[in-house]
Amino acid sequence: MKNKEFYHRLDPTWCKGCGLFGVFDALKRAAAALAIEPEDLVIVTGIGCHGRLNNYFQGYGFHGLHGRAMPVAAGIKLVNPRLQVVAVSGDGDAYSIGLGHFIHTLRKNVGLTYVVVDNRLFALTQGQASPTTDFGMVTLSTPFGSKDFPIDGPSLALAAGGTFIARGFSGEVAQLASLIEQGMRHDGFALIDILSPCVTHNKVNTYDWYRKHISHVEDLPGYSPRDKARAWEVLTHPEKIAVGLIYEEAKPSFESLVLPDREKPIASLDLEVDGPRLRKIMDGFR
Amino acid sequence: MIKDLAVMIAGRAGDGVLFTGNVLARLLKRHGWEIVTSRDFPSNIRGEATCYTVRASLDKIYGQGDRVNILLAFDCEAILAHLPEMAENGIVFCDGQGVAAPSPEQARGKTFHRLFLRTLAREQFGQEIYKNVIALGALSYVLDLDPLLLDGIISEMFLKRKGEEVVHKNIQAARSGYEKAREITAEKERHPLTRRPDENRILISGDEAIGFGALAAGCRYFAAYPICPASEIWQWLVHYLADFGGAVVQTEDELASLNMALGASFAGARAMTSTSGPGASLMMEAFSLAGMAEIPVVIAHVQRLGPSTGMPTKTQQGDVLQWIFGSHGEFPRIVLAPGTVGECFDLTVGAFNLAEKYQCPVIILTELDMGQDYRTSRAFDFSQVRIDRGKLLTPEVLQNIPDFKRYAITDDGISPRALPSWKNGVHLVESLEHDEKGYRDEDPLNRRRMMEKRMRKLDPAAADLFPPKTWGCQKAEVGFIGFGSTLGAILEAVDELRAKNIASRFLQLRTLWPFPAAEVREFLAESRELFVVEHNFTGELATLIRSQVSPCSEIKSILNYSTRPFTPRDIVEPVLRSRR
């Protein structure tokens, strides 16, 4: 256990009240709970308000392209599986431009923690509709109401074979931190979808609105995150948004399947030229 | 004495044309001849016409010839389709199915034989599939090859996978083909090839040579999406990379391939991806990221015919300017273009060193003809392979650096690099404009300094790059400039012109970017008449030369935007025409 402020590099400059403050705090708490050294942690971000996180968090970071956090993070994890690799994205990143990467990285079960901060619109670009924007919602890009039906990340994850599917709320930092910590401990791909209000552009899905609409799965009698049918049931509940550890199962991680030796990371291989071995391979062309 | 000969195997996709051609190429290589193969095949699996030409020569050759001497056709349509390409005294073997009625004019001078391959295969060996080995036996007789060479190859191919019985049966089939050909052909129809020692040579495709170069250079992470004609790089590497401690990963698309390679490289691997036409377009986004974040990466692009899906199984050189000027923003990049399979290996090794030394993306730009066709080469010399990781620090050195800056502004523009997990090296790799530590910075002065830092990295690179190579006569009126697999046809055009008392030279560009302007300028000044030879419509290399060499003397383009690689004739004829 470390002090969470150990990971605090700079004070964030997000809008006052932004859900990202809760996410930032939860990430620091999770890292502290696992006592990760900053050099053993890599945070990969996409493009959006969340992308500033790298400036504030003490650790190796990769702030890449919009929607492409997943393949970058997977490349890092496979080359050095000893690293704790956390990818952070927004709903645009994860569920719009990067949806394909999300589904495929999840289905490969790469050992990443994917924190998706869902504020239900594109905030950095001033508030256009995103794939999680409610049907009919008026945004900068949909002045006559959104005509797109929203999609739900955790439901997609369950359908695609996710092995750790959780949803948190940036208004409940302690639980969120615990979910992220569990996700980091999970051997395989962990999705933590986060309901996170945008106080500037989204006047509908506010903290109060979320408090009224969420239900915690741990409060449901007999709920087990190992029960896939039940997980599906709570995810598709029409009125309440399920929050908590929704589903979890054990499946071999991608790195355990493809890497010849997890104790000998690609990152630290000696690249010397092995002439005799290469010549033997070349004999196949004679 | 025969010095140069081409054998074409033709039929329909699914006939085993590829198998037969590959074995014949290996057979002739073991006989000591120089080999270039060429495949003309549709982008489907079964049914459509396909052909495979094996050209063998006593001289070193790099490309296709103009004529076919022996045609082995699995159906009659193939005869009609390819008779126009045949040499005067050509010999045609067909399976004997169907009726082919070539015009007397086309048939003149050639002999035709029926081999009844399928019938023989079915009756004597119980399965039609033996027709291919029977055909190879027949060709062995006609070319007067040692039958034991074919037996050896059959044994290598089948013993491990299929067992002794299959080997024995195939050898019997080869013998029956040999005897059948002896029975039906006249002695004067034979094309006997002298045997030469087959020493220290290999038969390899450009794709395999790139894969081999990557393996030797320490590439340990390869991510790609399947695409014709680049997949063979991956399909070769996938057999070896795990043994060397590395990983090959199939991604969901090319966006992911390059981004994943960048993540892998950031974490410390020598990483690579490969692609072609549409995949390269998808990679343009992350290409720019590699430039901005200064991440070493190698991208092999095996060009195919475009635009769009175009013709995925045909060769072209239409993606040159995309890599040199493409993507958003301005950033340094290196584009290499191998002209031989040996260079596919050497330039790939070089690409990994250049990428790490200059911390930028390096493109190995080749084409389908180089990538998928086989050529003989001197065996690769691994003692020449050096691994230079540039300014990559070590954890020990990093410990003693008081204030590590990943993007430190240095005289040469290249900054020290640390890897995740190394203490004291925590930094951000940033796609936004950033300060020396990697954190976002929108200060105008910082922007200027960072832009200048990145853009000056390649200023002194010329000494490390692969210089152009000059071929042909020392002094010549006619000059050719080209790159990549057109080399073979250009060199033979130089020979043919010399035979017509026209002296010519060829400047083979092996680095397309940074552009070797000084060498090209000098070559232009020394040539009275200059032709840029390239396999595209608009003359991309000529455009590049005009933009980089100023003032530029008059240059003429010899272009080919058909589906087939250049032949020497395609180059000789325009030169002769221009001199009339």
Interface residues (C-beta under 8 A of the other chain):
Chain A: E37 P38 E39 D40 V42 V44 R52 N54 N55 Q58 G59 Y60 G61 F62 H63 G64 L65 R68 M70 P71 V72 A73 A74 G75 I76 L78 V79 N80 R82 L83 G100 H101 I103 H104 V258 L259 P260 D261 K264 P265 I266 A267 S268 L269 L271 E272 V273 G275 L278 R279 I281 M282 F285 R286
Chain B: D198 R201 I202 L203 I204 E208 F212 L215 A216 G218 R220 Y221 A223 Y240 A242 D243 F244 G245 G246 A247 V249 T251 E252 D253 L255 A256 S257 N259 M260 A261 L262 G263 A264 S265 F266 A267 G268 A269 R270 A271 E285 A286 L289 A293 A379 F380 F382 S383 V385 R386 I387 R389 L419 P420 S421 W422 K423 N424 G425 V426 H427 L428 V429 E430 S431 L432 G438 Y439 R440
